Amino acid sequence: MIFKRWTIFAAACLLAGPALAHGWYPFWCCDDHDCRELVEGRGETVTETAEGWRLWDGRLIEREFAKMSPDARFHICEEPTTRAIICFFAPQGSS
């Protein structure tokens, strides 16, 4: 009985993990693992400029393109092979 409950619990956690991680990203923006939080500790810095946000690698996201982040963190969704930006989320109040 305990083994059966553990198996069901483990299966639910495995199935729910990706859904929770990508739960709030819009479907038109995020396909499987295209979206992620930017982490400054990995060198993924975002600098605000007059035009928008400059990424650590030199790419610029214009203000009109950015969406509001629901968790007060920067997030990016990129096409996996070309790294083209599909969408970008900025914290509220970061202009």
Backbone hydrogen bonds in HBPLUS format (Angstrom, degrees):
<---DONOR---> <-ACCEPTOR-->    atom                        ^
c    i                          cat <-CA-CA->   ^        H-A-AA   ^      H-
h    n   atom  resd res      DA  || num        DHA   H-A  angle D-A-AA Bond
n    s   type  num  typ     dist DA aas  dist angle  dist       angle   num
A0005-ARG N   A0001-MET O   3.11 MM   4  6.42 160.3  2.15 149.3 153.8     1
A0006-TRP N   A0002-ILE O   2.92 MM   4  6.12 161.1  1.96 152.1 157.6     2
A0007-THR N   A0003-PHE O   2.90 MM   4  6.08 158.1  1.95 149.9 155.6     3
A0008-ILE N   A0004-LYS O   3.05 MM   4  6.30 160.5  2.09 148.8 153.6     4
A0009-PHE N   A0005-ARG O   2.88 MM   4  6.08 161.6  1.92 151.2 156.7     5
A0010-ALA N   A0006-TRP O   2.83 MM   4  6.01 165.7  1.85 153.7 157.4     6
A0011-ALA N   A0007-THR O   2.98 MM   4  6.11 162.0  2.01 147.9 152.9     7
A0012-ALA N   A0008-ILE O   2.97 MM   4  6.14 156.6  2.03 147.0 153.5     8
A0013-CYS N   A0009-PHE O   2.99 MM   4  6.27 156.4  2.05 150.8 157.0     9
A0014-LEU N   A0010-ALA O   3.03 MM   4  6.26 161.3  2.07 150.6 155.4    10
A0015-LEU N   A0011-ALA O   2.99 MM   4  6.15 158.4  2.03 149.0 154.8    11
A0016-ALA N   A0012-ALA O   2.88 MM   4  5.90 148.4  1.98 144.5 153.3    12
A0017-GLY N   A0013-CYS O   3.05 MM   4  5.94 145.2  2.17 146.2 152.3    13
A0020-LEU N   A0016-ALA O   2.90 MM   4  6.05 159.2  1.94 164.6 170.3    14
A0021-ALA N   A0017-GLY O   3.03 MM   4  6.24 162.1  2.06 156.0 161.4    15
A0022-HIS N   A0018-PRO O   3.07 MM   4  6.15 146.5  2.19 143.9 151.1    16
A0023-GLY N   A0020-LEU O   3.30 MM   3  4.74 166.6  2.32  96.4  99.8    17
A0029-CYS N   A0026-PRO O   3.02 MM   3  5.35 152.6  2.10 109.6 118.3    18
A0030-CYS N   A0026-PRO O   3.08 MM   4  6.25 157.5  2.13 162.0 168.3    19
A0078-GLU N   A0034-ASP O   2.91 MM  44  5.36 150.9  2.00 145.5 142.0    20
A0036-ARG N   A0076-ILE O   2.90 MM  40  5.69 146.4  2.01 149.9 160.1    21
A0076-ILE N   A0036-ARG O   2.93 MM  40  5.69 158.4  1.97 163.8 168.1    22
A0038-LEU N   A0074-PHE O   2.92 MM  36  5.60 169.8  1.93 138.6 141.1    23
A0042-ARG N   A0039-VAL O   2.97 MM   3  5.54 155.9  2.03 115.5 122.9    24
A0044-GLU N   A0039-VAL O   3.26 MM   5  5.40 154.0  2.33 138.9 132.3    25
A0043-GLY N   A0040-GLU O   2.82 MM   3  4.99 155.4  1.88 115.4 117.9    26
A0056-TRP N   A0045-THR O   3.01 MM  11  5.09 118.6  2.40 160.5 157.6    27
A0047-THR N   A0054-ARG O   2.91 MM   7  5.11 167.4  1.93 148.5 152.4    28
A0054-ARG N   A0047-THR O   2.76 MM   7  5.11 170.7  1.77 155.1 155.5    29
A0049-THR N   A0052-GLY O   2.71 MM   3  5.17 175.5  1.71 155.9 155.6    30
A0063-ARG N   A0051-GLU O   3.26 MM  12  6.53 148.7  2.36 149.5 144.1    31
A0053-TRP N   A0061-ILE O   2.90 MM   8  5.17 159.3  1.95 146.4 152.3    32
A0061-ILE N   A0053-TRP O   2.83 MM   8  5.17 165.9  1.85 152.5 157.3    33
A0055-LEU N   A0059-ARG O   2.79 MM   4  5.30 170.9  1.80 164.3 167.5    34
A0058-GLY N   A0055-LEU O   2.88 MM   3  5.37 164.0  1.90 126.0 126.8    35
A0065-PHE N   A0062-GLU O   2.98 MM   3  5.43 144.0  2.12 111.9 122.4    36
A0067-LYS N   A0088-PHE O   2.88 MM  21  6.19 162.3  1.91 156.0 161.8    37
A0090-ALA N   A0067-LYS O   2.89 MM  23  6.26 158.1  1.94 170.7 174.2    38
A0069-SER N   A0090-ALA O   2.74 MM  21  5.09 155.2  1.80 139.3 136.3    39
A0075-HIS N   A0089-PHE O   3.00 MM  14  4.94 154.9  2.06 136.8 141.5    40
A0089-PHE N   A0075-HIS O   2.88 MM  14  4.94 170.6  1.89 144.0 145.5    41
A0077-CYS N   A0087-CYS O   2.87 MM  10  5.21 149.4  1.96 167.0 160.0    42
A0086-ILE N   A0077-CYS O   2.67 MM   9  5.32 162.1  1.70 148.7 154.0    43
A0087-CYS N   A0077-CYS O   3.38 MM  10  5.21 155.7  2.45 126.7 131.4    44
A0079-GLU N   A0084-ALA O   2.83 MM   5  5.22 156.9  1.88 147.3 154.6    45
A0083-ARG N   A0079-GLU O   2.80 MM   4  4.91 140.9  1.95 148.6 154.6    46
A0094-SER N   A0091-PRO O   3.22 MM   3  5.83 152.2  2.30 135.2 135.0    47
